[in-house]
Amino acid sequence: MRWLRERTGNVTDQLDTAYAQPGRHWLRDETEHERALAYLTTGTAYQLTLHDENTRYVLVAYPPGATS
């Protein structure tokens, strides 16, 4: 989760304001963080997608020991 939060912040910082809003919302959304943790603790990868006009950023966190 630490990596996912850090990368989301990095990507969000590079996006224009309108495109950054979903990432900023995700960074403050404790319910979604709990959901992500639940996925990871049950062995399921968690994916977050951010985008602007030309680029799509797909951040995927895998549970420890999982292979991609």
mmJSON file of the N, C-alpha and C atoms, coordinates in Angstrom:
{"data_MODEL":{"atom_site":{
"group_PDB":["ATOM","ATOM","ATOM","ATOM","ATOM","ATOM","ATOM","ATOM","ATOM","ATOM","ATOM","ATOM","ATOM","ATOM","ATOM","ATOM","ATOM","ATOM","ATOM","ATOM","ATOM","ATOM","ATOM","ATOM","ATOM","ATOM","ATOM","ATOM","ATOM","ATOM","ATOM","ATOM","ATOM","ATOM","ATOM","ATOM","ATOM","ATOM","ATOM","ATOM","ATOM","ATOM","ATOM","ATOM","ATOM","ATOM","ATOM","ATOM","ATOM","ATOM","ATOM","ATOM","ATOM","ATOM","ATOM","ATOM","ATOM","ATOM","ATOM","ATOM","ATOM","ATOM","ATOM","ATOM","ATOM","ATOM","ATOM","ATOM","ATOM","ATOM","ATOM","ATOM","ATOM","ATOM","ATOM","ATOM","ATOM","ATOM","ATOM","ATOM","ATOM","ATOM","ATOM","ATOM","ATOM","ATOM","ATOM","ATOM","ATOM","ATOM","ATOM","ATOM","ATOM","ATOM","ATOM","ATOM","ATOM","ATOM","ATOM","ATOM","ATOM","ATOM","ATOM","ATOM","ATOM","ATOM","ATOM","ATOM","ATOM","ATOM","ATOM","ATOM","ATOM","ATOM","ATOM","ATOM","ATOM","ATOM","ATOM","ATOM","ATOM","ATOM","ATOM","ATOM","ATOM","ATOM","ATOM","ATOM","ATOM","ATOM","ATOM","ATOM","ATOM","ATOM","ATOM","ATOM","ATOM","ATOM","ATOM","ATOM","ATOM","ATOM","ATOM","ATOM","ATOM","ATOM","ATOM","ATOM","ATOM","ATOM","ATOM","ATOM","ATOM","ATOM","ATOM","ATOM","ATOM","ATOM","ATOM","ATOM","ATOM","ATOM","ATOM","ATOM","ATOM","ATOM","ATOM","ATOM","ATOM","ATOM","ATOM","ATOM","ATOM","ATOM","ATOM","ATOM","ATOM","ATOM","ATOM","ATOM","ATOM","ATOM","ATOM","ATOM","ATOM","ATOM","ATOM","ATOM","ATOM","ATOM","ATOM","ATOM","ATOM","ATOM","ATOM","ATOM","ATOM","ATOM","ATOM","ATOM","ATOM","ATOM","ATOM","ATOM"],
"id":[1,2,3,4,5,6,7,8,9,10,11,12,13,14,15,16,17,18,19,20,21,22,23,24,25,26,27,28,29,30,31,32,33,34,35,36,37,38,39,40,41,42,43,44,45,46,47,48,49,50,51,52,53,54,55,56,57,58,59,60,61,62,63,64,65,66,67,68,69,70,71,72,73,74,75,76,77,78,79,80,81,82,83,84,85,86,87,88,89,90,91,92,93,94,95,96,97,98,99,100,101,102,103,104,105,106,107,108,109,110,111,112,113,114,115,116,117,118,119,120,121,122,123,124,125,126,127,128,129,130,131,132,133,134,135,136,137,138,139,140,141,142,143,144,145,146,147,148,149,150,151,152,153,154,155,156,157,158,159,160,161,162,163,164,165,166,167,168,169,170,171,172,173,174,175,176,177,178,179,180,181,182,183,184,185,186,187,188,189,190,191,192,193,194,195,196,197,198,199,200,201,202,203,204],
"type_symbol":["N","C","C","N","C","C","N","C","C","N","C","C","N","C","C","N","C","C","N","C","C","N","C","C","N","C","C","N","C","C","N","C","C","N","C","C","N","C","C","N","C","C","N","C","C","N","C","C","N","C","C","N","C","C","N","C","C","N","C","C","N","C","C","N","C","C","N","C","C","N","C","C","N","C","C","N","C","C","N","C","C","N","C","C","N","C","C","N","C","C","N","C","C","N","C","C","N","C","C","N","C","C","N","C","C","N","C","C","N","C","C","N","C","C","N","C","C","N","C","C","N","C","C","N","C","C","N","C","C","N","C","C","N","C","C","N","C","C","N","C","C","N","C","C","N","C","C","N","C","C","N","C","C","N","C","C","N","C","C","N","C","C","N","C","C","N","C","C","N","C","C","N","C","C","N","C","C","N","C","C","N","C","C","N","C","C","N","C","C","N","C","C","N","C","C","N","C","C","N","C","C","N","C","C"],
"label_atom_id":["N","CA","C","N","CA","C","N","CA","C","N","CA","C","N","CA","C","N","CA","C","N","CA","C","N","CA","C","N","CA","C","N","CA","C","N","CA","C","N","CA","C","N","CA","C","N","CA","C","N","CA","C","N","CA","C","N","CA","C","N","CA","C","N","CA","C","N","CA","C","N","CA","C","N","CA","C","N","CA","C","N","CA","C","N","CA","C","N","CA","C","N","CA","C","N","CA","C","N","CA","C","N","CA","C","N","CA","C","N","CA","C","N","CA","C","N","CA","C","N","CA","C","N","CA","C","N","CA","C","N","CA","C","N","CA","C","N","CA","C","N","CA","C","N","CA","C","N","CA","C","N","CA","C","N","CA","C","N","CA","C","N","CA","C","N","CA","C","N","CA","C","N","CA","C","N","CA","C","N","CA","C","N","CA","C","N","CA","C","N","CA","C","N","CA","C","N","CA","C","N","CA","C","N","CA","C","N","CA","C","N","CA","C","N","CA","C","N","CA","C","N","CA","C","N","CA","C","N","CA","C","N","CA","C","N","CA","C"],
"label_alt_id":[null,null,null,null,null,null,null,null,null,null,null,null,null,null,null,null,null,null,null,null,null,null,null,null,null,null,null,null,null,null,null,null,null,null,null,null,null,null,null,null,null,null,null,null,null,null,null,null,null,null,null,null,null,null,null,null,null,null,null,null,null,null,null,null,null,null,null,null,null,null,null,null,null,null,null,null,null,null,null,null,null,null,null,null,null,null,null,null,null,null,null,null,null,null,null,null,null,null,null,null,null,null,null,null,null,null,null,null,null,null,null,null,null,null,null,null,null,null,null,null,null,null,null,null,null,null,null,null,null,null,null,null,null,null,null,null,null,null,null,null,null,null,null,null,null,null,null,null,null,null,null,null,null,null,null,null,null,null,null,null,null,null,null,null,null,null,null,null,null,null,null,null,null,null,null,null,null,null,null,null,null,null,null,null,null,null,null,null,null,null,null,null,null,null,null,null,null,null,null,null,null,null,null,null],
"label_comp_id":["MET","MET","MET","ARG","ARG","ARG","TRP","TRP","TRP","LEU","LEU","LEU","ARG","ARG","ARG","GLU","GLU","GLU","ARG","ARG","ARG","THR","THR","THR","GLY","GLY","GLY","ASN","ASN","ASN","VAL","VAL","VAL","THR","THR","THR","ASP","ASP","ASP","GLN","GLN","GLN","LEU","LEU","LEU","ASP","ASP","ASP","THR","THR","THR","ALA","ALA","ALA","TYR","TYR","TYR","ALA","ALA","ALA","GLN","GLN","GLN","PRO","PRO","PRO","GLY","GLY","GLY","ARG","ARG","ARG","HIS","HIS","HIS","TRP","TRP","TRP","LEU","LEU","LEU","ARG","ARG","ARG","ASP","ASP","ASP","GLU","GLU","GLU","THR","THR","THR","GLU","GLU","GLU","HIS","HIS","HIS","GLU","GLU","GLU","ARG","ARG","ARG","ALA","ALA","ALA","LEU","LEU","LEU","ALA","ALA","ALA","TYR","TYR","TYR","LEU","LEU","LEU","THR","THR","THR","THR","THR","THR","GLY","GLY","GLY","THR","THR","THR","ALA","ALA","ALA","TYR","TYR","TYR","GLN","GLN","GLN","LEU","LEU","LEU","THR","THR","THR","LEU","LEU","LEU","HIS","HIS","HIS","ASP","ASP","ASP","GLU","GLU","GLU","ASN","ASN","ASN","THR","THR","THR","ARG","ARG","ARG","TYR","TYR","TYR","VAL","VAL","VAL","LEU","LEU","LEU","VAL","VAL","VAL","ALA","ALA","ALA","TYR","TYR","TYR","PRO","PRO","PRO","PRO","PRO","PRO","GLY","GLY","GLY","ALA","ALA","ALA","THR","THR","THR","SER","SER","SER"],
"label_asym_id":["A","A","A","A","A","A","A","A","A","A","A","A","A","A","A","A","A","A","A","A","A","A","A","A","A","A","A","A","A","A","A","A","A","A","A","A","A","A","A","A","A","A","A","A","A","A","A","A","A","A","A","A","A","A","A","A","A","A","A","A","A","A","A","A","A","A","A","A","A","A","A","A","A","A","A","A","A","A","A","A","A","A","A","A","A","A","A","A","A","A","A","A","A","A","A","A","A","A","A","A","A","A","A","A","A","A","A","A","A","A","A","A","A","A","A","A","A","A","A","A","A","A","A","A","A","A","A","A","A","A","A","A","A","A","A","A","A","A","A","A","A","A","A","A","A","A","A","A","A","A","A","A","A","A","A","A","A","A","A","A","A","A","A","A","A","A","A","A","A","A","A","A","A","A","A","A","A","A","A","A","A","A","A","A","A","A","A","A","A","A","A","A","A","A","A","A","A","A","A","A","A","A","A","A"],
"label_entity_id":["1","1","1","1","1","1","1","1","1","1","1","1","1","1","1","1","1","1","1","1","1","1","1","1","1","1","1","1","1","1","1","1","1","1","1","1","1","1","1","1","1","1","1","1","1","1","1","1","1","1","1","1","1","1","1","1","1","1","1","1","1","1","1","1","1","1","1","1","1","1","1","1","1","1","1","1","1","1","1","1","1","1","1","1","1","1","1","1","1","1","1","1","1","1","1","1","1","1","1","1","1","1","1","1","1","1","1","1","1","1","1","1","1","1","1","1","1","1","1","1","1","1","1","1","1","1","1","1","1","1","1","1","1","1","1","1","1","1","1","1","1","1","1","1","1","1","1","1","1","1","1","1","1","1","1","1","1","1","1","1","1","1","1","1","1","1","1","1","1","1","1","1","1","1","1","1","1","1","1","1","1","1","1","1","1","1","1","1","1","1","1","1","1","1","1","1","1","1","1","1","1","1","1","1"],
"label_seq_id":[1,1,1,2,2,2,3,3,3,4,4,4,5,5,5,6,6,6,7,7,7,8,8,8,9,9,9,10,10,10,11,11,11,12,12,12,13,13,13,14,14,14,15,15,15,16,16,16,17,17,17,18,18,18,19,19,19,20,20,20,21,21,21,22,22,22,23,23,23,24,24,24,25,25,25,26,26,26,27,27,27,28,28,28,29,29,29,30,30,30,31,31,31,32,32,32,33,33,33,34,34,34,35,35,35,36,36,36,37,37,37,38,38,38,39,39,39,40,40,40,41,41,41,42,42,42,43,43,43,44,44,44,45,45,45,46,46,46,47,47,47,48,48,48,49,49,49,50,50,50,51,51,51,52,52,52,53,53,53,54,54,54,55,55,55,56,56,56,57,57,57,58,58,58,59,59,59,60,60,60,61,61,61,62,62,62,63,63,63,64,64,64,65,65,65,66,66,66,67,67,67,68,68,68],
"pdbx_PDB_ins_code":[null,null,null,null,null,null,null,null,null,null,null,null,null,null,null,null,null,null,null,null,null,null,null,null,null,null,null,null,null,null,null,null,null,null,null,null,null,null,null,null,null,null,null,null,null,null,null,null,null,null,null,null,null,null,null,null,null,null,null,null,null,null,null,null,null,null,null,null,null,null,null,null,null,null,null,null,null,null,null,null,null,null,null,null,null,null,null,null,null,null,null,null,null,null,null,null,null,null,null,null,null,null,null,null,null,null,null,null,null,null,null,null,null,null,null,null,null,null,null,null,null,null,null,null,null,null,null,null,null,null,null,null,null,null,null,null,null,null,null,null,null,null,null,null,null,null,null,null,null,null,null,null,null,null,null,null,null,null,null,null,null,null,null,null,null,null,null,null,null,null,null,null,null,null,null,null,null,null,null,null,null,null,null,null,null,null,null,null,null,null,null,null,null,null,null,null,null,null,null,null,null,null,null,null],
"Cartn_x":[0.821,0.0,0.871,1.964,2.85,3.327,3.723,4.19,3.063,1.86,0.725,0.382,0.399,0.145,1.228,2.472,3.582,3.514,3.288,3.216,1.996,0.869,-0.322,-0.043,0.63,1.004,1.92,2.888,3.82,3.096,2.229,1.495,0.552,-0.173,-1.117,-0.424,0.78,1.537,1.876,1.919,2.293,1.088,-0.109,-1.305,-1.864,-2.555,-3.284,-4.377,-4.807,-5.741,-6.96,-7.631,-8.85,-8.573,-7.485,-7.145,-6.577,-6.046,-5.457,-6.516,-7.723,-8.752,-9.039,-9.201,-9.454,-8.307,-7.077,-5.941,-5.892,-6.172,-6.209,-7.323,-8.46,-9.565,-9.146,-8.532,-8.106,-7.132,-6.24,-5.259,-5.922,-7.108,-7.816,-8.901,-9.14,-10.268,-9.87,-10.064,-9.689,-10.484,-11.732,-12.545,-11.933,-11.48,-10.86,-9.511,-8.792,-7.53,-7.795,-8.859,-9.231,-9.615,-10.293,-10.665,-9.412,-8.462,-7.207,-6.479,-6.42,-5.769,-6.476,-7.797,-8.56,-8.216,-8.127,-7.727,-6.365,-5.416,-4.042,-3.927,-4.638,-4.539,-5.234,-6.14,-6.781,-6.103,-4.961,-4.19,-4.555,-5.318,-5.749,-5.013,-4.597,-3.943,-4.957,-4.469,-5.316,-4.809,-5.716,-5.349,-6.002,-5.22,-5.71,-5.285,-6.227,-5.936,-6.207,-5.235,-5.352,-5.032,-5.556,-5.271,-5.407,-4.842,-5.092,-5.501,-5.396,-5.854,-5.105,-3.821,-2.993,-2.397,-2.433,-1.713,-2.58,-2.442,-3.139,-2.06,-2.206,-1.29,-2.02,-1.496,-2.105,-1.146,-1.558,-0.753,-1.344,-0.524,-1.01,-0.129,-0.775,-0.073,-0.44,0.581,0.38,0.637,-0.066,0.179,1.592,2.171,3.504,3.541,4.577,4.742,4.011,3.176,2.436,3.33,3.032,3.741,2.814,3.36,2.529,2.052],
"Cartn_y":[-1.185,0.0,1.257,1.205,2.368,2.714,1.691,1.92,2.506,1.953,2.406,3.866,4.23,5.625,6.553,6.12,6.943,7.147,6.069,6.166,6.982,6.809,7.59,9.069,9.418,10.813,11.335,10.528,10.938,11.172,10.248,10.39,11.591,11.699,12.799,14.153,14.258,15.51,15.908,14.96,15.233,15.53,15.293,15.481,16.89,17.381,18.636,18.463,19.57,19.558,18.679,18.817,18.036,16.538,16.138,14.719,14.191,15.073,14.673,14.4,14.923,14.797,13.353,12.397,11.016,10.465,10.775,10.319,10.985,12.262,12.973,12.434,12.152,11.559,10.2,9.373,8.046,8.155,9.122,9.28,9.586,10.18,10.523,9.517,8.534,7.609,6.392,6.502,5.412,4.134,4.269,3.089,2.312,3.031,2.356,1.746,2.381,1.805,0.484,0.451,-0.796,-1.869,-1.471,-2.415,-2.981,-2.103,-2.545,-3.523,-3.207,-4.109,-5.454,-5.423,-6.675,-7.521,-6.901,-7.631,-8.276,-7.479,-7.971,-9.08,-8.95,-9.971,-11.271,-11.214,-12.446,-13.013,-12.416,-12.952,-12.408,-11.329,-10.742,-9.431,-9.223,-7.966,-6.828,-5.617,-4.418,-3.481,-2.956,-2.091,-0.729,0.301,1.674,2.258,2.839,3.422,4.916,5.687,7.134,7.473,8.59,8.921,10.412,10.83,12.171,11.99,13.026,12.93,11.886,11.713,10.871,9.643,9.567,8.5,7.866,6.564,5.811,5.225,5.472,4.948,3.852,2.639,1.52,1.084,1.283,0.908,-0.367,-1.404,-2.692,-3.122,-3.411,-3.95,-5.431,-6.254,-7.695,-8.085,-9.087,-9.561,-10.134,-10.092,-10.673,-12.115,-12.458,-13.813,-14.132,-13.227,-13.471,-13.191,-13.854,-13.584,-12.826,-11.946,-11.117,-11.864],
"Cartn_z":[0.0,0.0,0.0,0.705,0.746,-0.667,-1.423,-2.79,-3.637,-3.496,-4.296,-3.991,-2.728,-2.355,-2.905,-2.782,-3.272,-4.78,-5.512,-6.976,-7.413,-6.729,-7.058,-6.871,-5.79,-5.56,-6.644,-7.059,-8.116,-9.438,-9.814,-11.076,-10.997,-9.898,-9.728,-9.825,-9.258,-9.327,-10.761,-11.67,-13.055,-13.954,-13.456,-14.268,-14.098,-15.132,-15.01,-13.955,-13.384,-12.254,-12.478,-13.589,-13.834,-13.85,-14.443,-14.53,-13.216,-12.387,-11.115,-10.045,-10.218,-9.183,-8.757,-9.661,-9.198,-8.34,-8.714,-7.923,-6.564,-6.514,-5.228,-4.349,-4.961,-4.198,-3.646,-4.469,-4.028,-2.852,-2.89,-1.814,-0.466,-0.48,0.76,1.14,0.292,0.46,1.308,2.616,3.522,3.251,2.843,2.533,1.368,0.365,-0.785,-0.402,0.507,0.986,1.709,2.513,3.194,2.179,1.134,0.07,-0.6,-0.887,-1.501,-0.59,0.701,1.66,1.728,1.663,1.682,0.461,-0.695,-1.909,-1.703,-1.252,-1.119,-0.075,1.032,2.082,1.693,0.721,0.254,-0.987,-1.373,-2.489,-3.852,-3.891,-5.151,-5.401,-6.617,-6.986,-6.956,-6.73,-6.719,-7.803,-8.605,-9.728,-9.601,-9.877,-9.918,-11.255,-11.985,-13.291,-13.264,-13.701,-13.844,-15.287,-15.793,-17.188,-17.428,-18.533,-19.061,-20.511,-21.324,-22.713,-23.527,-23.245,-24.109,-23.45,-22.132,-21.446,-20.374,-20.233,-19.184,-18.27,-16.967,-15.957,-15.196,-15.245,-14.56,-13.467,-12.222,-11.073,-10.503,-10.393,-9.885,-8.726,-7.597,-6.431,-6.313,-6.206,-6.05,-4.604,-4.113,-2.746,-2.637,-1.449,-1.265,-1.732,-2.471,-2.953,-4.245,-4.724,-5.969,-7.164,-8.251,-9.498,-10.424,-11.225,-12.107,-13.322],
"occupancy":[1.0,1.0,1.0,1.0,1.0,1.0,1.0,1.0,1.0,1.0,1.0,1.0,1.0,1.0,1.0,1.0,1.0,1.0,1.0,1.0,1.0,1.0,1.0,1.0,1.0,1.0,1.0,1.0,1.0,1.0,1.0,1.0,1.0,1.0,1.0,1.0,1.0,1.0,1.0,1.0,1.0,1.0,1.0,1.0,1.0,1.0,1.0,1.0,1.0,1.0,1.0,1.0,1.0,1.0,1.0,1.0,1.0,1.0,1.0,1.0,1.0,1.0,1.0,1.0,1.0,1.0,1.0,1.0,1.0,1.0,1.0,1.0,1.0,1.0,1.0,1.0,1.0,1.0,1.0,1.0,1.0,1.0,1.0,1.0,1.0,1.0,1.0,1.0,1.0,1.0,1.0,1.0,1.0,1.0,1.0,1.0,1.0,1.0,1.0,1.0,1.0,1.0,1.0,1.0,1.0,1.0,1.0,1.0,1.0,1.0,1.0,1.0,1.0,1.0,1.0,1.0,1.0,1.0,1.0,1.0,1.0,1.0,1.0,1.0,1.0,1.0,1.0,1.0,1.0,1.0,1.0,1.0,1.0,1.0,1.0,1.0,1.0,1.0,1.0,1.0,1.0,1.0,1.0,1.0,1.0,1.0,1.0,1.0,1.0,1.0,1.0,1.0,1.0,1.0,1.0,1.0,1.0,1.0,1.0,1.0,1.0,1.0,1.0,1.0,1.0,1.0,1.0,1.0,1.0,1.0,1.0,1.0,1.0,1.0,1.0,1.0,1.0,1.0,1.0,1.0,1.0,1.0,1.0,1.0,1.0,1.0,1.0,1.0,1.0,1.0,1.0,1.0,1.0,1.0,1.0,1.0,1.0,1.0,1.0,1.0,1.0,1.0,1.0,1.0],
"B_iso_or_equiv":[0.0,0.0,0.0,0.0,0.0,0.0,0.0,0.0,0.0,0.0,0.0,0.0,0.0,0.0,0.0,0.0,0.0,0.0,0.0,0.0,0.0,0.0,0.0,0.0,0.0,0.0,0.0,0.0,0.0,0.0,0.0,0.0,0.0,0.0,0.0,0.0,0.0,0.0,0.0,0.0,0.0,0.0,0.0,0.0,0.0,0.0,0.0,0.0,0.0,0.0,0.0,0.0,0.0,0.0,0.0,0.0,0.0,0.0,0.0,0.0,0.0,0.0,0.0,0.0,0.0,0.0,0.0,0.0,0.0,0.0,0.0,0.0,0.0,0.0,0.0,0.0,0.0,0.0,0.0,0.0,0.0,0.0,0.0,0.0,0.0,0.0,0.0,0.0,0.0,0.0,0.0,0.0,0.0,0.0,0.0,0.0,0.0,0.0,0.0,0.0,0.0,0.0,0.0,0.0,0.0,0.0,0.0,0.0,0.0,0.0,0.0,0.0,0.0,0.0,0.0,0.0,0.0,0.0,0.0,0.0,0.0,0.0,0.0,0.0,0.0,0.0,0.0,0.0,0.0,0.0,0.0,0.0,0.0,0.0,0.0,0.0,0.0,0.0,0.0,0.0,0.0,0.0,0.0,0.0,0.0,0.0,0.0,0.0,0.0,0.0,0.0,0.0,0.0,0.0,0.0,0.0,0.0,0.0,0.0,0.0,0.0,0.0,0.0,0.0,0.0,0.0,0.0,0.0,0.0,0.0,0.0,0.0,0.0,0.0,0.0,0.0,0.0,0.0,0.0,0.0,0.0,0.0,0.0,0.0,0.0,0.0,0.0,0.0,0.0,0.0,0.0,0.0,0.0,0.0,0.0,0.0,0.0,0.0,0.0,0.0,0.0,0.0,0.0,0.0],
"pdbx_formal_charge":[null,null,null,null,null,null,null,null,null,null,null,null,null,null,null,null,null,null,null,null,null,null,null,null,null,null,null,null,null,null,null,null,null,null,null,null,null,null,null,null,null,null,null,null,null,null,null,null,null,null,null,null,null,null,null,null,null,null,null,null,null,null,null,null,null,null,null,null,null,null,null,null,null,null,null,null,null,null,null,null,null,null,null,null,null,null,null,null,null,null,null,null,null,null,null,null,null,null,null,null,null,null,null,null,null,null,null,null,null,null,null,null,null,null,null,null,null,null,null,null,null,null,null,null,null,null,null,null,null,null,null,null,null,null,null,null,null,null,null,null,null,null,null,null,null,null,null,null,null,null,null,null,null,null,null,null,null,null,null,null,null,null,null,null,null,null,null,null,null,null,null,null,null,null,null,null,null,null,null,null,null,null,null,null,null,null,null,null,null,null,null,null,null,null,null,null,null,null,null,null,null,null,null,null],
"auth_seq_id":[1,1,1,2,2,2,3,3,3,4,4,4,5,5,5,6,6,6,7,7,7,8,8,8,9,9,9,10,10,10,11,11,11,12,12,12,13,13,13,14,14,14,15,15,15,16,16,16,17,17,17,18,18,18,19,19,19,20,20,20,21,21,21,22,22,22,23,23,23,24,24,24,25,25,25,26,26,26,27,27,27,28,28,28,29,29,29,30,30,30,31,31,31,32,32,32,33,33,33,34,34,34,35,35,35,36,36,36,37,37,37,38,38,38,39,39,39,40,40,40,41,41,41,42,42,42,43,43,43,44,44,44,45,45,45,46,46,46,47,47,47,48,48,48,49,49,49,50,50,50,51,51,51,52,52,52,53,53,53,54,54,54,55,55,55,56,56,56,57,57,57,58,58,58,59,59,59,60,60,60,61,61,61,62,62,62,63,63,63,64,64,64,65,65,65,66,66,66,67,67,67,68,68,68],
"auth_comp_id":["MET","MET","MET","ARG","ARG","ARG","TRP","TRP","TRP","LEU","LEU","LEU","ARG","ARG","ARG","GLU","GLU","GLU","ARG","ARG","ARG","THR","THR","THR","GLY","GLY","GLY","ASN","ASN","ASN","VAL","VAL","VAL","THR","THR","THR","ASP","ASP","ASP","GLN","GLN","GLN","LEU","LEU","LEU","ASP","ASP","ASP","THR","THR","THR","ALA","ALA","ALA","TYR","TYR","TYR","ALA","ALA","ALA","GLN","GLN","GLN","PRO","PRO","PRO","GLY","GLY","GLY","ARG","ARG","ARG","HIS","HIS","HIS","TRP","TRP","TRP","LEU","LEU","LEU","ARG","ARG","ARG","ASP","ASP","ASP","GLU","GLU","GLU","THR","THR","THR","GLU","GLU","GLU","HIS","HIS","HIS","GLU","GLU","GLU","ARG","ARG","ARG","ALA","ALA","ALA","LEU","LEU","LEU","ALA","ALA","ALA","TYR","TYR","TYR","LEU","LEU","LEU","THR","THR","THR","THR","THR","THR","GLY","GLY","GLY","THR","THR","THR","ALA","ALA","ALA","TYR","TYR","TYR","GLN","GLN","GLN","LEU","LEU","LEU","THR","THR","THR","LEU","LEU","LEU","HIS","HIS","HIS","ASP","ASP","ASP","GLU","GLU","GLU","ASN","ASN","ASN","THR","THR","THR","ARG","ARG","ARG","TYR","TYR","TYR","VAL","VAL","VAL","LEU","LEU","LEU","VAL","VAL","VAL","ALA","ALA","ALA","TYR","TYR","TYR","PRO","PRO","PRO","PRO","PRO","PRO","GLY","GLY","GLY","ALA","ALA","ALA","THR","THR","THR","SER","SER","SER"],
"auth_asym_id":["A","A","A","A","A","A","A","A","A","A","A","A","A","A","A","A","A","A","A","A","A","A","A","A","A","A","A","A","A","A","A","A","A","A","A","A","A","A","A","A","A","A","A","A","A","A","A","A","A","A","A","A","A","A","A","A","A","A","A","A","A","A","A","A","A","A","A","A","A","A","A","A","A","A","A","A","A","A","A","A","A","A","A","A","A","A","A","A","A","A","A","A","A","A","A","A","A","A","A","A","A","A","A","A","A","A","A","A","A","A","A","A","A","A","A","A","A","A","A","A","A","A","A","A","A","A","A","A","A","A","A","A","A","A","A","A","A","A","A","A","A","A","A","A","A","A","A","A","A","A","A","A","A","A","A","A","A","A","A","A","A","A","A","A","A","A","A","A","A","A","A","A","A","A","A","A","A","A","A","A","A","A","A","A","A","A","A","A","A","A","A","A","A","A","A","A","A","A","A","A","A","A","A","A"],
"auth_atom_id":["N","CA","C","N","CA","C","N","CA","C","N","CA","C","N","CA","C","N","CA","C","N","CA","C","N","CA","C","N","CA","C","N","CA","C","N","CA","C","N","CA","C","N","CA","C","N","CA","C","N","CA","C","N","CA","C","N","CA","C","N","CA","C","N","CA","C","N","CA","C","N","CA","C","N","CA","C","N","CA","C","N","CA","C","N","CA","C","N","CA","C","N","CA","C","N","CA","C","N","CA","C","N","CA","C","N","CA","C","N","CA","C","N","CA","C","N","CA","C","N","CA","C","N","CA","C","N","CA","C","N","CA","C","N","CA","C","N","CA","C","N","CA","C","N","CA","C","N","CA","C","N","CA","C","N","CA","C","N","CA","C","N","CA","C","N","CA","C","N","CA","C","N","CA","C","N","CA","C","N","CA","C","N","CA","C","N","CA","C","N","CA","C","N","CA","C","N","CA","C","N","CA","C","N","CA","C","N","CA","C","N","CA","C","N","CA","C","N","CA","C","N","CA","C","N","CA","C","N","CA","C","N","CA","C","N","CA","C"],
"pdbx_PDB_model_num":[1,1,1,1,1,1,1,1,1,1,1,1,1,1,1,1,1,1,1,1,1,1,1,1,1,1,1,1,1,1,1,1,1,1,1,1,1,1,1,1,1,1,1,1,1,1,1,1,1,1,1,1,1,1,1,1,1,1,1,1,1,1,1,1,1,1,1,1,1,1,1,1,1,1,1,1,1,1,1,1,1,1,1,1,1,1,1,1,1,1,1,1,1,1,1,1,1,1,1,1,1,1,1,1,1,1,1,1,1,1,1,1,1,1,1,1,1,1,1,1,1,1,1,1,1,1,1,1,1,1,1,1,1,1,1,1,1,1,1,1,1,1,1,1,1,1,1,1,1,1,1,1,1,1,1,1,1,1,1,1,1,1,1,1,1,1,1,1,1,1,1,1,1,1,1,1,1,1,1,1,1,1,1,1,1,1,1,1,1,1,1,1,1,1,1,1,1,1,1,1,1,1,1,1]
}}}
